[in-house]
């Protein structure tokens, strides 16, 4: 417990002596905050590294499934090329994701297991590195829309349709009317 001020009853409170006060306290986590921070770094670092390991494995499995589907004789050359383009799109986005996310997990493990001395090169690298990694993750997330737009004709078509640059074709769409539900009971 740590004292952070003094509590005094308001004038409307009866039953207290004049000038009555008590110390206001708060629970102090001084001994536990380092433990809480270490647990956070451990869980967050493990999750980032696991995702960085499993994401490429799942990507390769997905690419094999897509390539296996291209061996069908029923595909014309356009569909065949579209599926290979989809494979390249998935591969490029996976590589960029791993490049952006793996250093963050490694950085958190460095902070967790290595004693970093103040004003050391490692402190500077971890401090500025986390800023750089955050910018890299943001740039990666922002670039996914551009990558999708350049590599996927279906994505381009959908974006143009959403922006009103291309008319929607009514023949292939099914419109469903959803009844409005009142929020009052």
C-alpha positions, -999 to 999 in steps of 0.1 A, spaced: 0 0 0 12 35 -8 -2 67 4 -12 91 -24 -31 118 -6 -55 126 22 -93 120 23 -115 145 40 -153 141 42 -175 166 24 -195 192 43 -227 172 36 -213 142 54 -225 141 90 -211 121 118 -175 131 114 -155 154 137 -144 188 124 -111 186 106 -114 148 103 -92 131 77 -77 98 67 -48 89 45 -58 78 10 -40 48 -1 -36 28 -33 -23 -7 -39 13 -5 -50 25 -30 -76 62 -21 -72 72 -57 -67 48 -71 -93 50 -46 -122 82 -61 -134 67 -96 -133 36 -84 -151 58 -67 -178 79 -99 -182 48 -120 -186 34 -96 -212 67 -96 -231 69 -134 -229 33 -140 -242 35 -113 -269 70 -124 -281 59 -161 -282 28 -153 -302 46 -131 -327 74 -157 -332 48 -186 -335 28 -167 -360 60 -159 -379 69 -196 -380 34 -210 -387 24 -184 -413 49 -195 -439 41 -232 -433 4 -225 -438 12 -204 -468 31 -232 -484 3 -256 -477 -22 -232 -493 0 -227 -524 2 -265 -528 -36 -268 -526 -40 -240 -552 -14 -255 -575 -30 -289 -572 -63 -273 -583 -46 -259 -614 -39 -294 -627 -75 -299 -635 -81 -302 -673 -113 -281 -670 -94 -248 -664 -89 -225 -693 -56 -206 -696 -70 -174 -680 -82 -193 -649 -49 -211 -648 -29 -179 -649 -52 -163 -623 -45 -191 -599 -8 -188 -604 -11 -151 -598 -30 -158 -566 -1 -181 -555 24 -153 -561 2 -128 -543 -1 -151 -512 37 -157 -513 46 -121 -515 23 -110 -488 35 -138 -465 71 -129 -470 64 -92 -462 44 -102 -431 72 -124 -417 98 -97 -424 76 -72 -406 65 -93 -376 94 -116 -367 118 -88 -356 92 -75 -331 90 -109 -314 128 -112 -313 131 -77 -299 107 -86 -271 128 -117 -262 159 -96 -262 143 -72 -237 131 -102 -216 163 -123 -214 191 -98 -218 200 -73 -192 203 -40 -211 226 -15 -196 215 22 -197 232 43 -225 245 12 -242 244 4 -279 219 -24 -272 195 0 -255 197 23 -284 191 -5 -309 162 -19 -290 147 16 -284 150 28 -319 145 -7 -333 110 -9 -318 101 24 -334 115 12 -368 96 -22 -364 64 -4 -356 68 17 -387 76 -14 -407 45 -32 -395 24 -1 -404 40 2 -438 34 -36 -444 -2 -33 -435 -6 -3 -457 11 -19 -487 -12 -49 -487 -39 -29 -504 -15 -18 -531 -1 -53 -536 -37 -67 -539 -47 -39 -563 -17 -46 -586 -18 -84 -585 -55 -93 -584 -80 -84 -611 -109 -94 -588 -96 -71 -561 -93 -42 -587 -128 -49 -599 -142 -49 -563 -124 -16 -555 -136 1 -586 -172 -11 -579 -170 1 -542 -156 35 -553 -184 39 -579 -160 38 -609 -176 8 -623 -213 -1 -625 -226 -31 -606 -240 -59 -627 -274 -68 -614 -276 -101 -632 -251 -120 -610 -261 -105 -577 -288 -116 -552 -303 -89 -531 -317 -98 -497 -339 -75 -478 -332 -77 -440 -361 -66 -418 -353 -38 -394 -354 -50 -358 -365 -25 -332 -341 -20 -303 -370 -13 -279 -386 -41 -261 
